[in-house]
Amino acid sequence: MAKVPVQLTLNGTERAEFIDGGLTLLNALRDRFGDTSPKGGCHQGTCGACSVIVDGDLKLSCLTLAETCNGAHVETTAGLAADGIQHPLQRAFLDGFAAQCGFCTPGMIMAAKALLARVPNPSRDDVVEAISGNICRCTGYEPIIQAILSAARSNSQNAA
Amino acid sequence: MGLTLQSFPAVAEAGAALTAADSRYLGGGTLAVRATNEGDVSFSTLVRVTDPTLGEISVNGSQAHIGASVTMSAITRHPDLAAIAPAARAVGGPAVRNMATVGGNLFAPAPYGDFAVALLALDATVHFSDGTQPIEAFLAIREMLPRGRIVTAVSFTLPPPGTFRFRKVSRVKPKGVSVLTIAAVIGEKDGAISSARIALGCLADRPMRAKAAERALAGKPRTSQGIADALKVSGDGTSPITDAIASGWYRAEVLPVHLKRLLLE
């Protein structure tokens, strides 16, 4: 079957790969671009483990065809740490034990990043709404909510 | 079997491509790509339209026109669509709302399609490249559209302030799949209901009107006593779906409860 070229900016780096037609962004990222940070959970758009940010919007990479992302800027958790320094969300998740098995964590963090880009000082309700499409079966959500609120506070302190 | 994506700049070209038996339209992907992920091999070609006008919202006075590719998120953010934003916000989580389109929602099988329930209550008009159709007629034949006919937009009259009511009932908070969804446009004059249009989701395989309840509300005050007759007949003509979320029996039992809350809130 003919391969299709896909060119995108992945975590700030321009990348191009030939992929099979109809490949989801999730599978393209993991199998072609070598970024295994988005996780394949349900492949139905229910669990949110595959969440990535495409051109500033949170998307489900399992339901997005890679070809539709030609020219797009794609952000995943693999691109969050800069120069070995964890992103405030990563730090807050670690400090607050917001990850247990860790499978939902990349999706949770990208959902939180999309929220904080839009609402830098979110309320608890904002956070709950922001991660309402992401399922966690370990933590009971409370540590995740607290971690996101904590990251928002540390962001605003750094900005002040 | 591989999957091929065909992108076209114009609706007409995409329509021609969709005449192939193994093709399906791709909107936001939350239905079509999900189907492929679940092993649906009834189609091998996905066809999409990149025409940016399909992603536009225009509001002139009380008339709203929403392109088929407009996402639920775009509706929630639009300053002139605040009245119906709760219906768009009821669809999925943030990522789904960034993807799911108005056009796709019209075709979403129960228990999905919450926004289409709102559009039915709003008496929307469905636009194609070659004509229009009232939403109620469209919903009745949505699987039987001629191949290649593409929904391009919906339009409707914005409800007067305070008349649009919407409730999605789900077991998981804050977000879950619908047990049932109710949208209503209730007009009142001189202390009595002057017009009522009620749409139900999950009470059939597609959004449907609660016509008996609408008739029973006419001229009645919006009080517990005034709506009692409407609640008694709210399930008339329904055939609630049974799925992993709820049984049809349960949906039928709780419909009057939630309709009452919606009407009296």
Interface residues (C-beta under 8 A of the other chain):
Chain A: M1 V4 D20 G21 G22 T24 H43 Q44 G45 G48 S51 D57 L58 K59 L60 C62 L63 T64 L65 E67 T68 A111 A114 L115 V128 E129 A130 I131 S132 G133 N134
Chain B: G2 L3 T4 L5 S7 L26 G28 G29 T30 V33 R34 T36 N37 E38 L46 R48 S73 G92 G93 P94 A95 V96 N98 M99 P174 K175
